[in-house]
């Protein structure tokens, strides 16, 4: 019985040390999770086929007036596009989500990213499959450390989602919508 207590104590100590290391190594992620869990955030309901590459910053602010949308100019190479708009959210289309990032190029929406908490990876994938069906394509090998599922939408845009849940519980999965205009320029799909 004493051996079991020692093993449980060592396991608890190892878990606490790992948690302390994760929080120290990824302070920005730990802060975002803390805010997400402590704040009351509005939901974002946005069917994928209603996202438009024609949206301007004003369209985004008007369409999502229940969210506090903050927009900034991007330094070259800082983010996607030339301008970014961010909103903290509590959920996306009914599943847990932390924030939405709208990226604009030449004043129009080029990309939209939704960050999904680590524990909701499977729920988000299920929601996408329910809305769009099974992925058109799934990467077998990682590119830049990530394997993606991909869907082509009827309006010419594309949607991507992390195929794998991150190993680090302080990371998150990402839903990424990309406009037809960007996909034509950057080849979202192999021919």
Order of alpha helices (4+ residues) and beta strands (2+ residues): alpha-alpha-beta-alpha-beta-beta-beta-beta-beta-beta-alpha-beta-beta-beta-beta-alpha
